Amino acid sequence: MVEIKSDKQIEKMKHAGAILAECHKALSKMVLPGITTLELDQFVERFLQERGAKPAQKGYMGYPFATCSSVNNEVCHGLPNRRPLKNGDIITVDFVVNHDGWLADSAWSYGVGKIAPEAQRLMKATRKALYKGIEQAQVGNRLGDIGNAIESYADRKGYSIVREFIGHGIGRKIHEEPQVHHVGNRNTGIKLKEGMVITIEPIFNQGLPYITMGSDGWTALTYDGSLSAQYEHTVAITRNGPIILTEQA
């Protein structure tokens, strides 16, 4: 069952989202050659603690870190480590903020130093697709409209979409109903209603859409070793259109 949030509850989630967005803004200045994903993870945990918030995914299903840090061909759920980032890498940092029991979720891809033009194009297209999906998050539309907008844009730009990992409802729990697929047909799926809060989080690959799992049991990688990028926002469905709760200023 899809849980409908009140205006007051959405405001609480918006506050969690503002902390998350502020943290991503700070991270964007820290992602430089030589820093490690473990250092970034430790920064995020301190940042949240200083603002009275917690990293919701730490301990979730046994996950041991505050963030997921996925580099280059790592699709998602990469474990932070002590390996320094290199010039030309791309990294996606994904985390969930819990403030006063309400959650917000956002992932963002960053270039490390000077990145190749093809990596820039991949990141730009994935980010644009996220906003194409958000445009369809309107009262009366259906979930398939979101997926179709993202899939159509990926097709136009020549990228594949990872289908195993999808968006979801969010509130007091990280994963709630409904499931939000990033492919689909228009006018299909459940109807979007005022008060629904969902994540939209497309993952684009340069090559094939298929994935394989790393030996750590968490990290998903592209099957063919190609680059991958992801962008994610938490979005509230309102009578006045979609409100991005994790938008960076």
JOMOQUI-V781838 format. One record per residue. N is the residue number from 1. NEAR is the number of other ideal C-beta (glycine too) atoms within 8 Angstrom. Layout:
BEGIN
((N:NEAR) (N:NEAR))
END
This chain:
BEGIN
((1:3) (2:10) (3:8) (4:8) (5:11) (6:7) (7:5) (8:6) (9:10) (10:15) (11:8) (12:12) (13:18) (14:12) (15:11) (16:17) (17:16) (18:8) (19:14) (20:15) (21:13) (22:10) (23:13) (24:13) (25:10) (26:10) (27:14) (28:9) (29:6) (30:9) (31:13) (32:8) (33:9) (34:5) (35:10) (36:11) (37:14) (38:9) (39:8) (40:16) (41:13) (42:9) (43:11) (44:15) (45:11) (46:8) (47:10) (48:14) (49:9) (50:6) (51:8) (52:6) (53:11) (54:9) (55:15) (56:10) (57:13) (58:11) (59:6) (60:8) (61:3) (62:5) (63:9) (64:6) (65:12) (66:11) (67:14) (68:14) (69:16) (70:15) (71:12) (72:8) (73:10) (74:13) (75:15) (76:16) (77:10) (78:13) (79:11) (80:11) (81:8) (82:5) (83:6) (84:8) (85:14) (86:8) (87:7) (88:9) (89:12) (90:15) (91:14) (92:18) (93:15) (94:15) (95:15) (96:11) (97:17) (98:11) (99:14) (100:7) (101:6) (102:13) (103:14) (104:17) (105:16) (106:14) (107:14) (108:12) (109:13) (110:11) (111:12) (112:14) (113:10) (114:5) (115:10) (116:6) (117:5) (118:8) (119:13) (120:10) (121:9) (122:14) (123:12) (124:8) (125:13) (126:16) (127:11) (128:9) (129:17) (130:15) (131:8) (132:12) (133:15) (134:12) (135:9) (136:11) (137:13) (138:10) (139:9) (140:5) (141:10) (142:11) (143:13) (144:12) (145:13) (146:15) (147:16) (148:13) (149:13) (150:17) (151:12) (152:9) (153:12) (154:14) (155:7) (156:6) (157:9) (158:4) (159:11) (160:9) (161:14) (162:14) (163:9) (164:6) (165:9) (166:10) (167:11) (168:13) (169:14) (170:15) (171:12) (172:5) (173:7) (174:10) (175:6) (176:9) (177:8) (178:11) (179:7) (180:15) (181:11) (182:18) (183:9) (184:14) (185:7) (186:8) (187:6) (188:8) (189:10) (190:7) (191:6) (192:12) (193:9) (194:8) (195:11) (196:13) (197:14) (198:14) (199:13) (200:16) (201:16) (202:14) (203:14) (204:16) (205:15) (206:10) (207:9) (208:9) (209:8) (210:7) (211:11) (212:8) (213:7) (214:10) (215:3) (216:6) (217:5) (218:8) (219:12) (220:14) (221:12) (222:16) (223:9) (224:7) (225:7) (226:10) (227:12) (228:17) (229:14) (230:16) (231:13) (232:15) (233:14) (234:16) (235:14) (236:14) (237:14) (238:11) (239:4) (240:4) (241:5) (242:11) (243:10) (244:10) (245:15) (246:14) (247:8) (248:7) (249:5))
END
